[in-house]
Amino acid sequence: MRASLALLLPLLLTVGCGSSSGTSSTGGSGGSGATVGTGGSGGSMTTAGNPNGSCSAGVPSNGKPADVSNSTAVGTGTPASCTFAALNAAVANAGAITFNCGDAPITIPVTATMNLSTTKDTVIDGGNKVTLDGGHAVQILTTTPGTGRSPRRA
């Protein structure tokens, strides 16, 4: 049984590698090792991102972070103060919304869909510490169809 596994394993390794331009190596006593591939065929690797590395065009104004310096803060510095009711009231008023929930990350359970204003921009900035959770049951945000506004990442 050991002899058949010893012969089968190099065969499986060779088949699993596909066609390649590897080299053969010699192994322990009485045999040769598997072919080791370094490349193969069937496609080419491309570099992700900007191929020439130039960012001279800059970031368009719609892609830049929103100004949240004059914002409505949800919470008063404690996790208990960051409630769905406080967030829903801030969303109803629109504008820039930030959070003051303490230093630790927090999850705010969303119990009803919040409707974004169609007449004023709304920015919700959780500072990478706030998660809004609809519990797989509630859509978190919506807009009125046909207004041309849609949620975007701040």
C-alpha positions, 0 to 999 in steps of 0.5 A: 500500500505504501508503495502505491501511495508513493507512486500515486502522489508524484503523479497527482502533483504533476497532474495538479500543476497542469502544463508548466515549465518546471524542472525535475528534482531527484528524491530519496533512495530509488526514485525521482521526485515530482515535476515542479511548475513555475508558470503554466499556460492558459492566461496572463497575469496583469497588474491591478490598478493604474498600469502606468502609476500616474495619478496626475489627474487627481481625485474628482470632487465627487470622489473626495471625502465629504466635509463633516466639520459642521455635523450633527453628532449621534450620541453623547460619548457613551455607547448607550447614547448611540441609539437607532432613535438618535440616528433616525432623527439625525437622518431625518434632518439630513446633512452631515452625521457623525458619531460620539459613541466612545472609543470602542467600535459599536453596532447600532441595530436598525429596526426600521428603514431610514428615508434619506432626504431628496432635497439635501445631501446626507453624509453618514460618517462612522469613522470606521467604528460604527456598524449599522445592522439591519439584522438581515430583516431591515433595509438600512437606507432608502431614497424616494425613486426618481429623485436622482439621489442615491447613497454613496460612501463618504 
